Amino acid sequence: MKLKLNKIIRYLIYSDLVFYTGWGLISPIFALFLVENLKLTAFVVGLSAAIHLIFRSLLRVPFGMYADKSQKKSYHFMFWGLLISAFIPLGYIVASSPLHIYILQAVLGASLAMSTAGWTGIFAKYMDRGKESTEWGIDAVAVGIGPGIAGAVGGLAVTYFSFNWVFIAVTIIGLVGVVLLLFVKKDILKARDGGTGKLFVQHELRRVKKARIS
């Protein structure tokens, strides 16, 4: 099976790869930052992680229900959610108390729930028929290998530079991931709303038409 992916799927995977690779720079060492730089306790570290995951989990379905109403809503959820998330690392630089960290983690969880709700809906609608598992797999590889390598790089960067510079780098890389979504904005917003099957059929008809012309 050829691994040629359609434009929308390619850019969604590119965005995922870049954005989560950026976050991979700090994910493994974030607890160290809270303990060493902010002098917070292990309880605060654990609670901050819990707040992020709870907000991200509880809001995922409500956001998904809203995003399902139209592709325009899905795209805007995906874009703005990712954009808000990209700026969270800058908040860590100025944070000075547990409350600041809790607020940042809550916003991060909510914004990632928002972006994921839009992203998964669009990805599911534009997958190529017969390549669904492959395309989900490629994205899984992207968000696994990228952050995995970045974790080692982030630890090295903190050793030679500082947490603040790493946080700034994560924001810049995250914004690149957000910008990649602009390359498919017109393609997504101009498409008619409809079920996954309908979009699959439209894609297949266009492919067959092009094949006949060539």
C-alpha positions as CSV (number, residue, x, y, z in Angstrom):
1,M,0.0,0.0,0.0
2,K,1.3,3.4,-1.0
3,L,1.7,5.9,1.9
4,K,0.6,8.9,-0.2
5,L,-1.6,11.0,2.0
6,N,-4.0,13.8,1.0
7,K,-3.1,17.4,1.8
8,I,-5.3,17.9,4.9
9,I,-4.1,14.7,6.6
10,R,-0.5,15.5,5.8
11,Y,-0.7,19.0,7.4
12,L,-2.6,17.8,10.4
13,I,0.2,15.2,11.0
14,Y,2.9,17.8,10.4
15,S,1.2,20.1,12.9
16,D,0.9,17.3,15.5
17,L,4.6,16.3,15.0
18,V,6.0,19.9,15.4
19,F,3.7,21.0,18.2
20,Y,4.1,17.9,20.5
21,T,7.8,17.7,19.7
22,G,8.1,21.2,21.2
23,W,6.2,20.1,24.3
24,G,8.4,17.1,24.5
25,L,11.3,19.3,25.4
26,I,9.8,20.1,28.8
27,S,7.3,17.2,29.6
28,P,9.9,14.9,31.2
29,I,11.6,17.7,33.2
30,F,8.7,19.8,34.2
31,A,8.5,18.3,37.6
32,L,12.1,19.1,38.1
33,F,11.5,22.7,37.2
34,L,8.7,23.0,39.8
35,V,10.7,21.5,42.6
36,E,14.1,23.1,41.9
37,N,13.2,26.5,40.5
38,L,9.9,27.3,42.2
39,K,10.7,25.3,45.3
40,L,7.3,23.6,45.2
41,T,6.5,20.4,47.0
42,A,5.8,17.0,45.5
43,F,2.1,17.4,46.4
44,V,1.9,20.6,44.2
45,V,3.7,18.8,41.4
46,G,1.2,15.9,41.5
47,L,-1.8,18.2,41.9
48,S,-0.7,20.3,38.9
49,A,-0.6,17.2,36.7
50,A,-4.0,16.1,38.0
51,I,-5.5,19.5,37.2
52,H,-4.2,19.4,33.7
53,L,-5.5,15.9,33.0
54,I,-8.9,16.4,34.7
55,F,-9.7,19.6,32.8
56,R,-8.5,18.0,29.5
57,S,-10.6,14.9,30.1
58,L,-13.8,16.5,31.4
59,L,-14.0,19.1,28.6
60,R,-13.1,16.8,25.8
61,V,-16.7,15.4,25.1
62,P,-18.5,18.8,25.5
63,F,-16.0,20.4,23.2
64,G,-16.3,17.5,20.8
65,M,-20.1,17.8,20.7
66,Y,-19.8,21.5,19.9
67,A,-17.1,21.0,17.3
68,D,-19.2,18.3,15.5
69,K,-21.8,21.0,14.6
70,S,-19.7,22.2,11.7
71,Q,-16.3,22.0,10.1
72,K,-15.9,25.7,10.7
73,K,-16.3,25.2,14.4
74,S,-14.0,22.1,14.3
75,Y,-11.2,24.1,12.5
76,H,-11.5,27.1,14.9
77,F,-11.4,24.8,17.9
78,M,-8.3,23.1,16.6
79,F,-6.5,26.3,15.7
80,W,-7.4,28.5,18.7
81,G,-7.0,25.6,21.2
82,L,-3.5,24.9,19.8
83,L,-2.6,28.6,19.8
84,I,-3.6,29.1,23.4
85,S,-1.6,26.0,24.4
86,A,1.5,27.3,22.6
87,F,1.7,30.4,24.9
88,I,1.4,28.4,28.2
89,P,5.2,27.9,28.6
90,L,5.7,31.6,28.7
91,G,3.4,31.6,31.8
92,Y,5.8,29.2,33.5
93,I,8.5,31.8,33.2
94,V,6.6,34.4,35.3
95,A,4.9,31.9,37.6
96,S,5.9,32.3,41.3
97,S,3.3,30.4,43.3
98,P,1.3,27.1,43.2
99,L,-1.8,29.0,42.3
100,H,-0.1,30.3,39.1
101,I,0.8,26.8,38.2
102,Y,-2.7,25.5,38.8
103,I,-4.2,28.2,36.6
104,L,-1.8,27.5,33.8
105,Q,-2.4,23.8,34.0
106,A,-6.1,24.3,33.9
107,V,-5.9,26.5,30.9
108,L,-3.5,24.0,29.2
109,G,-5.9,21.1,29.8
110,A,-8.9,23.1,28.5
111,S,-7.1,24.4,25.4
112,L,-5.7,20.9,24.5
113,A,-9.2,19.5,25.0
114,M,-10.4,22.2,22.6
115,S,-7.8,21.6,20.0
116,T,-8.1,17.8,20.1
117,A,-11.9,18.0,19.7
118,G,-11.5,19.9,16.5
119,W,-8.4,18.0,15.2
120,T,-9.8,14.5,15.6
121,G,-13.1,15.4,14.0
122,I,-11.4,16.8,10.9
123,F,-8.8,14.0,10.7
124,A,-11.5,11.4,10.9
125,K,-13.5,13.1,8.1
126,Y,-10.6,13.4,5.7
127,M,-8.8,10.1,6.1
128,D,-8.3,8.2,2.9
129,R,-10.5,5.2,2.5
130,G,-8.7,2.0,3.1
131,K,-5.8,3.7,4.9
132,E,-7.6,4.6,8.2
133,S,-5.4,2.5,10.5
134,T,-2.3,3.5,8.6
135,E,-2.9,7.2,8.9
136,W,-3.8,7.0,12.6
137,G,-0.7,5.0,13.0
138,I,1.5,7.6,11.2
139,D,0.2,10.3,13.5
140,A,0.8,8.1,16.5
141,V,4.4,7.6,15.4
142,A,4.8,11.4,14.9
143,V,3.6,12.2,18.4
144,G,5.6,9.4,19.9
145,I,9.0,9.6,18.3
146,G,9.2,13.4,18.1
147,P,8.5,14.1,21.8
148,G,10.7,11.1,22.7
149,I,13.7,12.5,21.0
150,A,12.9,16.0,22.3
151,G,12.9,14.8,25.9
152,A,16.6,14.1,25.7
153,V,17.3,17.3,23.9
154,G,15.3,19.3,26.5
155,G,17.3,17.8,29.3
156,L,20.5,18.7,27.6
157,A,19.3,22.2,26.8
158,V,18.3,22.9,30.4
159,T,21.8,21.7,31.5
160,Y,23.6,24.1,29.2
161,F,21.1,27.0,29.1
162,S,18.1,27.4,31.4
163,F,14.5,26.4,31.8
164,N,13.4,29.9,30.6
165,W,15.1,29.5,27.3
166,V,13.6,26.1,26.8
167,F,10.1,27.4,27.6
168,I,10.7,30.1,25.0
169,A,11.8,27.5,22.5
170,V,8.7,25.4,23.2
171,T,6.4,28.4,22.5
172,I,8.2,29.2,19.2
173,I,8.0,25.5,18.0
174,G,4.4,25.4,19.1
175,L,3.6,28.4,17.0
176,V,5.1,26.8,14.0
177,G,2.8,23.9,14.6
178,V,-0.1,26.3,14.7
179,V,0.9,28.1,11.5
180,L,1.0,24.8,9.6
181,L,-2.8,24.6,10.2
182,L,-3.2,27.7,8.1
183,F,-2.1,25.9,5.0
184,V,-5.3,23.8,5.0
185,K,-7.7,26.4,6.4
186,K,-9.3,27.2,3.0
187,D,-9.5,23.5,2.1
188,I,-11.4,22.7,5.3
189,L,-13.6,25.7,5.5
190,K,-14.8,25.6,1.9
191,A,-15.9,21.9,2.2
192,R,-19.5,21.2,2.9
193,D,-20.4,19.7,6.3
194,G,-21.3,16.1,6.2
195,G,-20.6,12.7,7.6
196,T,-17.3,10.9,7.2
197,G,-18.7,8.6,4.6
198,K,-19.9,11.4,2.4
199,L,-16.5,13.1,2.5
200,F,-14.9,9.7,1.6
201,V,-17.2,9.4,-1.4
202,Q,-16.4,12.9,-2.6
203,H,-12.7,12.3,-2.3
204,E,-13.0,9.0,-4.2
205,L,-15.0,10.6,-7.0
206,R,-12.5,13.3,-7.4
207,R,-9.7,10.7,-7.5
208,V,-11.4,8.6,-10.1
209,K,-12.2,11.7,-12.2
210,K,-8.6,12.8,-12.2
211,A,-7.5,9.3,-13.1
212,R,-9.8,9.2,-16.2
213,I,-8.6,12.6,-17.4
214,S,-4.9,11.5,-17.1
